[in-house]
Amino acid sequence: MKTAVRAQLSTMMFVEFFVWGAWTVILVTYLMSGMGFSGKQVGAAYGTAAIASMISPFFVGMFADRFFSAQKLLAFLHLLGGALLIFVIPKATTWGAFYGALLAYMLTYMPTLALTNTIALKQMQDPEKEFPPIRLFGTLGWIAVGFLVGYMYLSGDGSLKMVFGKVEAGSDLVEVAQTAIPFKMAGIGAIILGLFSFMLPNTPPQSAGQKITARDILGLDALNLFKDKSFTVFAICSMLICIPLAFYYNFTNQFLGDAGMLNAPAKMTFGQMSEVFFMLVMPFFFKRLGVKKMLLVGMIFWTARYLCFSFGYSQQALILLYLGIIFHGICYDFFFVTGQIYIDQKAPDHLRGSAQGLIAFITLGVGMFIGANVSGMIVDNYTTTVDGVVKQDWGTIWMIPAAMAAVVAIIFALFFKDDKKTAEVTD
């Protein structure tokens, strides 16, 4: 791959995840502390990503694969999304208006995740070697914007300031996480990426002129893999583990702030740093542990992460909170990345793409949607108002996803068998 193309693709990944990371981590703080919305409404807001994840395969399959070059569709979606982030979402002050605006935006953003991968992979001769370092720039973009938002404050005169120390009581400085500024930052990034996309390598539609059915788009042929008991156990457990996973994505930033951690969005990037580290050492562990133990370790650390949050909050032990954040690398890499490898091993060549798409629909779509709504209801159930002050019983709240993850791990350990055999699938 030419150096210029590599630089283009790396920049694309950096800005792609800069845009997402700018607002998604602090969304809970903006909604609860800035707007006064409930935990159930926070869960529903995060659930828009899951809804969009279930719809986007149709969108990409019907348009990107048949009618439009991927880079032009990427440009259109980011330009439209940027306009929503800058001009619509910040002005949505009622719950109905905000939810509708956010859902509209997620319908423009979620398809771009697949489009950026498609554009990058089409330029590569050896994807297994070339893709990881380029995708790494996406993680770096998420980390960069996390630090930026985490240390940025809005002063009384409307100016933005970077503050790296403790903000004194009585100061007129307000965390930007409680304002709509991160959405505007994301919008600027989206427009920049939209314009930049026109300069990306041409990636013409892959199936122009071919008939594509809903069955092809959803990868329903991959349903034949469910004839294999272990694959069925894997798929069900993957969906179930996404329910407690939603607690982390939806409420951690608000929780860390309540627990007394300063600049929580910046501190949460330690999870992405951990993700990079464990991605690098995964081959070492994979060779020694195998698929089942790798997946099981990921699930166990989900339980450990939430126990750290629960006891860290109850005992006022910040070190446990940091451990819970750092465990993100093990939780994500050992389960999701290993799961992708398992699917690649299990599915026949002609069904690999469909199988990956089906699992993404089950996990990022169905599982995360259920988790988003369940987490919101549980947070509300353990929320009280005393003398006008709203407080969450975080020590108890985090025990619930810890128990969920533990149950899923037990089910997986008992019923999953890694026989390393390809499932018998018929066309």
Contacts in CASP RR format, 6 or more apart in sequence:
PFRMAT RR
TARGET T0000
AUTHOR 0000-0000-0000
METHOD contacts of the structure
MODEL  1
MKTAVRAQLSTMMFVEFFVWGAWTVILVTYLMSGMGFSGKQVGAAYGTAA
IASMISPFFVGMFADRFFSAQKLLAFLHLLGGALLIFVIPKATTWGAFYG
ALLAYMLTYMPTLALTNTIALKQMQDPEKEFPPIRLFGTLGWIAVGFLVG
YMYLSGDGSLKMVFGKVEAGSDLVEVAQTAIPFKMAGIGAIILGLFSFML
PNTPPQSAGQKITARDILGLDALNLFKDKSFTVFAICSMLICIPLAFYYN
FTNQFLGDAGMLNAPAKMTFGQMSEVFFMLVMPFFFKRLGVKKMLLVGMI
FWTARYLCFSFGYSQQALILLYLGIIFHGICYDFFFVTGQIYIDQKAPDH
LRGSAQGLIAFITLGVGMFIGANVSGMIVDNYTTTVDGVVKQDWGTIWMI
PAAMAAVVAIIFALFFKDDKKTAEVTD
1 123 0 8 1.000
1 124 0 8 1.000
1 125 0 8 1.000
1 130 0 8 1.000
5 123 0 8 1.000
5 201 0 8 1.000
6 130 0 8 1.000
6 134 0 8 1.000
8 199 0 8 1.000
8 200 0 8 1.000
8 201 0 8 1.000
9 119 0 8 1.000
9 120 0 8 1.000
9 123 0 8 1.000
9 134 0 8 1.000
9 200 0 8 1.000
10 133 0 8 1.000
10 134 0 8 1.000
10 137 0 8 1.000
11 137 0 8 1.000
11 196 0 8 1.000
12 116 0 8 1.000
12 119 0 8 1.000
12 120 0 8 1.000
12 193 0 8 1.000
12 196 0 8 1.000
12 197 0 8 1.000
12 200 0 8 1.000
13 116 0 8 1.000
13 120 0 8 1.000
13 134 0 8 1.000
13 135 0 8 1.000
13 136 0 8 1.000
13 137 0 8 1.000
13 138 0 8 1.000
13 141 0 8 1.000
14 137 0 8 1.000
14 138 0 8 1.000
14 140 0 8 1.000
14 141 0 8 1.000
14 144 0 8 1.000
15 141 0 8 1.000
15 189 0 8 1.000
15 192 0 8 1.000
15 193 0 8 1.000
15 196 0 8 1.000
16 112 0 8 1.000
16 113 0 8 1.000
16 116 0 8 1.000
16 138 0 8 1.000
16 193 0 8 1.000
17 138 0 8 1.000
17 139 0 8 1.000
17 141 0 8 1.000
17 142 0 8 1.000
18 138 0 8 1.000
18 141 0 8 1.000
18 142 0 8 1.000
18 144 0 8 1.000
18 145 0 8 1.000
18 186 0 8 1.000
18 189 0 8 1.000
19 78 0 8 1.000
19 109 0 8 1.000
19 186 0 8 1.000
19 187 0 8 1.000
19 189 0 8 1.000
19 190 0 8 1.000
19 193 0 8 1.000
20 109 0 8 1.000
20 142 0 8 1.000
20 186 0 8 1.000
21 141 0 8 1.000
21 142 0 8 1.000
21 145 0 8 1.000
21 146 0 8 1.000
21 186 0 8 1.000
22 145 0 8 1.000
22 146 0 8 1.000
22 149 0 8 1.000
22 182 0 8 1.000
22 183 0 8 1.000
22 185 0 8 1.000
22 186 0 8 1.000
22 187 0 8 1.000
22 189 0 8 1.000
23 30 0 8 1.000
23 85 0 8 1.000
23 182 0 8 1.000
23 183 0 8 1.000
23 185 0 8 1.000
23 186 0 8 1.000
24 49 0 8 1.000
24 249 0 8 1.000
25 146 0 8 1.000
25 149 0 8 1.000
25 252 0 8 1.000
25 253 0 8 1.000
25 265 0 8 1.000
25 268 0 8 1.000
26 149 0 8 1.000
26 176 0 8 1.000
26 177 0 8 1.000
26 182 0 8 1.000
26 253 0 8 1.000
26 265 0 8 1.000
27 42 0 8 1.000
27 45 0 8 1.000
27 46 0 8 1.000
27 253 0 8 1.000
28 42 0 8 1.000
28 46 0 8 1.000
28 250 0 8 1.000
28 251 0 8 1.000
28 252 0 8 1.000
28 253 0 8 1.000
28 254 0 8 1.000
29 175 0 8 1.000
29 177 0 8 1.000
29 178 0 8 1.000
29 253 0 8 1.000
29 254 0 8 1.000
29 257 0 8 1.000
29 264 0 8 1.000
30 177 0 8 1.000
30 178 0 8 1.000
30 179 0 8 1.000
30 180 0 8 1.000
30 182 0 8 1.000
31 37 0 8 1.000
31 39 0 8 1.000
31 41 0 8 1.000
31 42 0 8 1.000
31 45 0 8 1.000
31 98 0 8 1.000
32 38 0 8 1.000
32 39 0 8 1.000
32 42 0 8 1.000
32 254 0 8 1.000
32 390 0 8 1.000
33 177 0 8 1.000
33 178 0 8 1.000
33 254 0 8 1.000
34 178 0 8 1.000
34 179 0 8 1.000
35 93 0 8 1.000
35 98 0 8 1.000
37 45 0 8 1.000
37 95 0 8 1.000
38 376 0 8 1.000
38 380 0 8 1.000
38 383 0 8 1.000
39 251 0 8 1.000
39 376 0 8 1.000
39 377 0 8 1.000
39 379 0 8 1.000
39 380 0 8 1.000
39 383 0 8 1.000
40 373 0 8 1.000
40 376 0 8 1.000
40 377 0 8 1.000
40 379 0 8 1.000
40 380 0 8 1.000
41 95 0 8 1.000
41 99 0 8 1.000
42 250 0 8 1.000
42 251 0 8 1.000
42 376 0 8 1.000
42 379 0 8 1.000
43 246 0 8 1.000
43 250 0 8 1.000
43 372 0 8 1.000
43 373 0 8 1.000
43 375 0 8 1.000
43 376 0 8 1.000
44 99 0 8 1.000
44 372 0 8 1.000
44 373 0 8 1.000
44 376 0 8 1.000
45 98 0 8 1.000
45 99 0 8 1.000
45 102 0 8 1.000
46 246 0 8 1.000
46 249 0 8 1.000
46 250 0 8 1.000
46 368 0 8 1.000
46 372 0 8 1.000
47 368 0 8 1.000
47 369 0 8 1.000
47 372 0 8 1.000
47 373 0 8 1.000
48 99 0 8 1.000
48 102 0 8 1.000
48 103 0 8 1.000
48 106 0 8 1.000
49 106 0 8 1.000
49 110 0 8 1.000
49 364 0 8 1.000
49 368 0 8 1.000
49 372 0 8 1.000
50 364 0 8 1.000
50 365 0 8 1.000
50 366 0 8 1.000
50 367 0 8 1.000
50 368 0 8 1.000
50 369 0 8 1.000
50 372 0 8 1.000
51 103 0 8 1.000
51 106 0 8 1.000
51 365 0 8 1.000
51 369 0 8 1.000
52 103 0 8 1.000
52 106 0 8 1.000
52 107 0 8 1.000
52 109 0 8 1.000
52 110 0 8 1.000
52 111 0 8 1.000
53 110 0 8 1.000
53 360 0 8 1.000
53 361 0 8 1.000
53 364 0 8 1.000
53 365 0 8 1.000
53 368 0 8 1.000
54 361 0 8 1.000
54 365 0 8 1.000
54 366 0 8 1.000
54 369 0 8 1.000
55 107 0 8 1.000
55 110 0 8 1.000
56 107 0 8 1.000
56 110 0 8 1.000
56 111 0 8 1.000
56 113 0 8 1.000
56 114 0 8 1.000
57 114 0 8 1.000
57 217 0 8 1.000
57 218 0 8 1.000
57 357 0 8 1.000
57 361 0 8 1.000
58 214 0 8 1.000
58 217 0 8 1.000
58 218 0 8 1.000
59 107 0 8 1.000
59 111 0 8 1.000
60 111 0 8 1.000
60 114 0 8 1.000
60 115 0 8 1.000
61 207 0 8 1.000
61 212 0 8 1.000
61 217 0 8 1.000
62 212 0 8 1.000
62 217 0 8 1.000
63 73 0 8 1.000
64 70 0 8 1.000
64 73 0 8 1.000
64 111 0 8 1.000
64 114 0 8 1.000
64 115 0 8 1.000
64 118 0 8 1.000
64 205 0 8 1.000
65 205 0 8 1.000
65 206 0 8 1.000
65 207 0 8 1.000
65 212 0 8 1.000
66 205 0 8 1.000
66 207 0 8 1.000
66 208 0 8 1.000
66 209 0 8 1.000
66 210 0 8 1.000
66 212 0 8 1.000
67 205 0 8 1.000
67 208 0 8 1.000
68 205 0 8 1.000
69 202 0 8 1.000
69 203 0 8 1.000
69 204 0 8 1.000
69 205 0 8 1.000
70 115 0 8 1.000
70 118 0 8 1.000
70 119 0 8 1.000
70 122 0 8 1.000
70 203 0 8 1.000
70 204 0 8 1.000
70 205 0 8 1.000
71 119 0 8 1.000
71 197 0 8 1.000
71 198 0 8 1.000
71 200 0 8 1.000
71 201 0 8 1.000
71 202 0 8 1.000
71 203 0 8 1.000
72 197 0 8 1.000
72 198 0 8 1.000
73 111 0 8 1.000
73 115 0 8 1.000
74 112 0 8 1.000
74 115 0 8 1.000
74 116 0 8 1.000
74 119 0 8 1.000
74 193 0 8 1.000
74 194 0 8 1.000
74 197 0 8 1.000
74 200 0 8 1.000
75 194 0 8 1.000
75 195 0 8 1.000
75 197 0 8 1.000
75 198 0 8 1.000
76 194 0 8 1.000
77 108 0 8 1.000
77 109 0 8 1.000
77 111 0 8 1.000
77 112 0 8 1.000
77 115 0 8 1.000
78 108 0 8 1.000
78 112 0 8 1.000
78 190 0 8 1.000
78 191 0 8 1.000
78 193 0 8 1.000
78 194 0 8 1.000
78 197 0 8 1.000
79 190 0 8 1.000
79 191 0 8 1.000
79 194 0 8 1.000
79 195 0 8 1.000
80 108 0 8 1.000
81 105 0 8 1.000
81 108 0 8 1.000
81 109 0 8 1.000
81 187 0 8 1.000
81 190 0 8 1.000
82 186 0 8 1.000
82 187 0 8 1.000
82 188 0 8 1.000
82 189 0 8 1.000
82 190 0 8 1.000
82 191 0 8 1.000
83 191 0 8 1.000
84 101 0 8 1.000
84 104 0 8 1.000
84 105 0 8 1.000
84 108 0 8 1.000
85 105 0 8 1.000
85 183 0 8 1.000
85 184 0 8 1.000
85 186 0 8 1.000
85 187 0 8 1.000
85 190 0 8 1.000
86 183 0 8 1.000
86 184 0 8 1.000
86 187 0 8 1.000
86 188 0 8 1.000
86 191 0 8 1.000
88 101 0 8 1.000
88 104 0 8 1.000
88 105 0 8 1.000
89 98 0 8 1.000
89 101 0 8 1.000
89 102 0 8 1.000
89 105 0 8 1.000
89 180 0 8 1.000
89 183 0 8 1.000
90 180 0 8 1.000
90 183 0 8 1.000
90 184 0 8 1.000
92 98 0 8 1.000
92 100 0 8 1.000
92 101 0 8 1.000
92 102 0 8 1.000
118 203 0 8 1.000
119 200 0 8 1.000
119 201 0 8 1.000
119 203 0 8 1.000
120 131 0 8 1.000
120 134 0 8 1.000
120 135 0 8 1.000
121 127 0 8 1.000
121 131 0 8 1.000
122 201 0 8 1.000
122 203 0 8 1.000
123 201 0 8 1.000
124 130 0 8 1.000
124 131 0 8 1.000
132 279 0 8 1.000
136 276 0 8 1.000
139 272 0 8 1.000
139 275 0 8 1.000
139 276 0 8 1.000
142 269 0 8 1.000
142 272 0 8 1.000
143 269 0 8 1.000
143 272 0 8 1.000
143 273 0 8 1.000
145 185 0 8 1.000
146 265 0 8 1.000
146 266 0 8 1.000
146 268 0 8 1.000
146 269 0 8 1.000
147 265 0 8 1.000
147 266 0 8 1.000
147 269 0 8 1.000
148 185 0 8 1.000
149 176 0 8 1.000
149 177 0 8 1.000
149 182 0 8 1.000
149 185 0 8 1.000
149 265 0 8 1.000
149 266 0 8 1.000
150 175 0 8 1.000
150 176 0 8 1.000
150 177 0 8 1.000
150 263 0 8 1.000
150 264 0 8 1.000
150 265 0 8 1.000
150 266 0 8 1.000
151 162 0 8 1.000
151 163 0 8 1.000
151 164 0 8 1.000
151 263 0 8 1.000
151 266 0 8 1.000
152 160 0 8 1.000
152 161 0 8 1.000
152 162 0 8 1.000
152 163 0 8 1.000
152 175 0 8 1.000
152 176 0 8 1.000
152 181 0 8 1.000
153 160 0 8 1.000
153 161 0 8 1.000
153 162 0 8 1.000
153 163 0 8 1.000
153 167 0 8 1.000
153 173 0 8 1.000
153 174 0 8 1.000
153 175 0 8 1.000
153 176 0 8 1.000
154 160 0 8 1.000
154 161 0 8 1.000
154 173 0 8 1.000
154 174 0 8 1.000
154 175 0 8 1.000
154 176 0 8 1.000
154 179 0 8 1.000
154 181 0 8 1.000
155 161 0 8 1.000
155 172 0 8 1.000
155 173 0 8 1.000
155 174 0 8 1.000
156 172 0 8 1.000
156 173 0 8 1.000
156 174 0 8 1.000
160 176 0 8 1.000
160 181 0 8 1.000
161 173 0 8 1.000
163 173 0 8 1.000
165 262 0 8 1.000
166 262 0 8 1.000
167 173 0 8 1.000
176 182 0 8 1.000
177 253 0 8 1.000
177 264 0 8 1.000
177 265 0 8 1.000
214 220 0 8 1.000
215 221 0 8 1.000
218 358 0 8 1.000
218 361 0 8 1.000
219 353 0 8 1.000
219 354 0 8 1.000
219 355 0 8 1.000
219 357 0 8 1.000
219 358 0 8 1.000
220 354 0 8 1.000
220 358 0 8 1.000
221 351 0 8 1.000
221 354 0 8 1.000
221 427 0 8 1.000
222 347 0 8 1.000
222 351 0 8 1.000
222 353 0 8 1.000
222 354 0 8 1.000
222 355 0 8 1.000
222 357 0 8 1.000
222 358 0 8 1.000
223 358 0 8 1.000
224 351 0 8 1.000
224 423 0 8 1.000
224 425 0 8 1.000
224 426 0 8 1.000
225 231 0 8 1.000
225 346 0 8 1.000
225 347 0 8 1.000
225 351 0 8 1.000
225 355 0 8 1.000
225 423 0 8 1.000
225 425 0 8 1.000
226 232 0 8 1.000
226 235 0 8 1.000
227 423 0 8 1.000
227 424 0 8 1.000
227 425 0 8 1.000
228 346 0 8 1.000
228 423 0 8 1.000
228 424 0 8 1.000
229 415 0 8 1.000
229 417 0 8 1.000
230 415 0 8 1.000
230 416 0 8 1.000
230 417 0 8 1.000
230 418 0 8 1.000
230 419 0 8 1.000
231 346 0 8 1.000
231 423 0 8 1.000
233 411 0 8 1.000
233 412 0 8 1.000
233 415 0 8 1.000
233 416 0 8 1.000
234 295 0 8 1.000
234 339 0 8 1.000
234 342 0 8 1.000
234 412 0 8 1.000
234 416 0 8 1.000
235 359 0 8 1.000
235 362 0 8 1.000
237 299 0 8 1.000
237 408 0 8 1.000
237 411 0 8 1.000
237 412 0 8 1.000
237 416 0 8 1.000
238 335 0 8 1.000
238 339 0 8 1.000
238 359 0 8 1.000
238 362 0 8 1.000
238 363 0 8 1.000
239 362 0 8 1.000
239 363 0 8 1.000
239 366 0 8 1.000
239 367 0 8 1.000
240 367 0 8 1.000
240 404 0 8 1.000
240 408 0 8 1.000
240 411 0 8 1.000
241 299 0 8 1.000
241 302 0 8 1.000
241 335 0 8 1.000
241 405 0 8 1.000
241 408 0 8 1.000
242 363 0 8 1.000
242 364 0 8 1.000
242 367 0 8 1.000
242 368 0 8 1.000
242 370 0 8 1.000
242 371 0 8 1.000
243 367 0 8 1.000
243 370 0 8 1.000
243 371 0 8 1.000
243 374 0 8 1.000
243 375 0 8 1.000
243 401 0 8 1.000
243 404 0 8 1.000
244 302 0 8 1.000
244 306 0 8 1.000
244 371 0 8 1.000
244 400 0 8 1.000
244 401 0 8 1.000
244 402 0 8 1.000
244 404 0 8 1.000
244 405 0 8 1.000
244 408 0 8 1.000
245 302 0 8 1.000
245 331 0 8 1.000
245 368 0 8 1.000
245 371 0 8 1.000
245 401 0 8 1.000
246 367 0 8 1.000
246 368 0 8 1.000
246 370 0 8 1.000
246 371 0 8 1.000
246 372 0 8 1.000
246 374 0 8 1.000
246 375 0 8 1.000
247 306 0 8 1.000
247 371 0 8 1.000
247 375 0 8 1.000
247 378 0 8 1.000
247 397 0 8 1.000
247 398 0 8 1.000
247 400 0 8 1.000
247 401 0 8 1.000
248 305 0 8 1.000
248 306 0 8 1.000
248 328 0 8 1.000
248 401 0 8 1.000
250 372 0 8 1.000
250 375 0 8 1.000
250 376 0 8 1.000
251 375 0 8 1.000
251 376 0 8 1.000
251 379 0 8 1.000
251 397 0 8 1.000
252 264 0 8 1.000
252 268 0 8 1.000
252 309 0 8 1.000
252 325 0 8 1.000
253 264 0 8 1.000
253 265 0 8 1.000
253 268 0 8 1.000
254 392 0 8 1.000
255 309 0 8 1.000
255 313 0 8 1.000
255 392 0 8 1.000
255 394 0 8 1.000
255 398 0 8 1.000
256 264 0 8 1.000
256 267 0 8 1.000
256 268 0 8 1.000
256 321 0 8 1.000
257 264 0 8 1.000
258 313 0 8 1.000
258 391 0 8 1.000
258 392 0 8 1.000
258 394 0 8 1.000
259 312 0 8 1.000
259 313 0 8 1.000
259 316 0 8 1.000
259 318 0 8 1.000
259 321 0 8 1.000
259 394 0 8 1.000
260 318 0 8 1.000
261 267 0 8 1.000
261 318 0 8 1.000
261 321 0 8 1.000
267 322 0 8 1.000
267 325 0 8 1.000
268 325 0 8 1.000
270 322 0 8 1.000
270 325 0 8 1.000
270 326 0 8 1.000
270 328 0 8 1.000
271 325 0 8 1.000
271 326 0 8 1.000
271 328 0 8 1.000
271 329 0 8 1.000
272 328 0 8 1.000
274 325 0 8 1.000
274 326 0 8 1.000
274 327 0 8 1.000
274 328 0 8 1.000
274 329 0 8 1.000
274 330 0 8 1.000
275 328 0 8 1.000
275 329 0 8 1.000
275 332 0 8 1.000
275 333 0 8 1.000
277 329 0 8 1.000
278 329 0 8 1.000
278 330 0 8 1.000
278 333 0 8 1.000
278 334 0 8 1.000
279 333 0 8 1.000
279 337 0 8 1.000
282 333 0 8 1.000
282 334 0 8 1.000
282 337 0 8 1.000
282 338 0 8 1.000
285 294 0 8 1.000
285 334 0 8 1.000
286 294 0 8 1.000
286 338 0 8 1.000
286 341 0 8 1.000
289 297 0 8 1.000
290 418 0 8 1.000
291 338 0 8 1.000
291 339 0 8 1.000
291 341 0 8 1.000
291 342 0 8 1.000
291 345 0 8 1.000
291 418 0 8 1.000
291 420 0 8 1.000
292 416 0 8 1.000
292 417 0 8 1.000
292 418 0 8 1.000
294 334 0 8 1.000
294 335 0 8 1.000
294 338 0 8 1.000
295 334 0 8 1.000
295 335 0 8 1.000
295 338 0 8 1.000
295 339 0 8 1.000
295 342 0 8 1.000
295 412 0 8 1.000
295 416 0 8 1.000
296 409 0 8 1.000
296 412 0 8 1.000
296 413 0 8 1.000
297 330 0 8 1.000
297 334 0 8 1.000
298 330 0 8 1.000
298 331 0 8 1.000
298 334 0 8 1.000
298 335 0 8 1.000
299 335 0 8 1.000
299 405 0 8 1.000
299 408 0 8 1.000
299 409 0 8 1.000
299 412 0 8 1.000
300 409 0 8 1.000
301 327 0 8 1.000
301 330 0 8 1.000
301 331 0 8 1.000
301 334 0 8 1.000
302 331 0 8 1.000
302 335 0 8 1.000
302 401 0 8 1.000
302 402 0 8 1.000
302 405 0 8 1.000
302 409 0 8 1.000
303 402 0 8 1.000
303 403 0 8 1.000
303 405 0 8 1.000
303 406 0 8 1.000
303 409 0 8 1.000
304 324 0 8 1.000
304 327 0 8 1.000
305 323 0 8 1.000
305 324 0 8 1.000
305 327 0 8 1.000
305 328 0 8 1.000
305 331 0 8 1.000
306 398 0 8 1.000
306 399 0 8 1.000
306 401 0 8 1.000
306 402 0 8 1.000
306 405 0 8 1.000
307 398 0 8 1.000
307 399 0 8 1.000
307 402 0 8 1.000
308 320 0 8 1.000
308 321 0 8 1.000
308 323 0 8 1.000
308 324 0 8 1.000
308 327 0 8 1.000
309 320 0 8 1.000
309 321 0 8 1.000
309 324 0 8 1.000
309 394 0 8 1.000
309 395 0 8 1.000
309 398 0 8 1.000
310 394 0 8 1.000
310 395 0 8 1.000
310 396 0 8 1.000
310 397 0 8 1.000
310 398 0 8 1.000
310 399 0 8 1.000
310 402 0 8 1.000
311 317 0 8 1.000
311 320 0 8 1.000
311 395 0 8 1.000
312 318 0 8 1.000
312 320 0 8 1.000
312 321 0 8 1.000
313 321 0 8 1.000
313 394 0 8 1.000
313 395 0 8 1.000
313 398 0 8 1.000
314 395 0 8 1.000
336 363 0 8 1.000
339 359 0 8 1.000
340 356 0 8 1.000
342 418 0 8 1.000
343 352 0 8 1.000
343 355 0 8 1.000
343 356 0 8 1.000
343 359 0 8 1.000
344 352 0 8 1.000
344 356 0 8 1.000
345 420 0 8 1.000
345 422 0 8 1.000
346 355 0 8 1.000
346 422 0 8 1.000
346 423 0 8 1.000
347 353 0 8 1.000
347 354 0 8 1.000
347 355 0 8 1.000
347 422 0 8 1.000
347 423 0 8 1.000
347 425 0 8 1.000
348 422 0 8 1.000
348 423 0 8 1.000
348 425 0 8 1.000
351 425 0 8 1.000
375 401 0 8 1.000
378 397 0 8 1.000
378 400 0 8 1.000
379 392 0 8 1.000
379 397 0 8 1.000
382 392 0 8 1.000
382 393 0 8 1.000
382 396 0 8 1.000
382 397 0 8 1.000
383 390 0 8 1.000
383 391 0 8 1.000
383 392 0 8 1.000
383 393 0 8 1.000
384 390 0 8 1.000
384 391 0 8 1.000
384 393 0 8 1.000
385 391 0 8 1.000
END
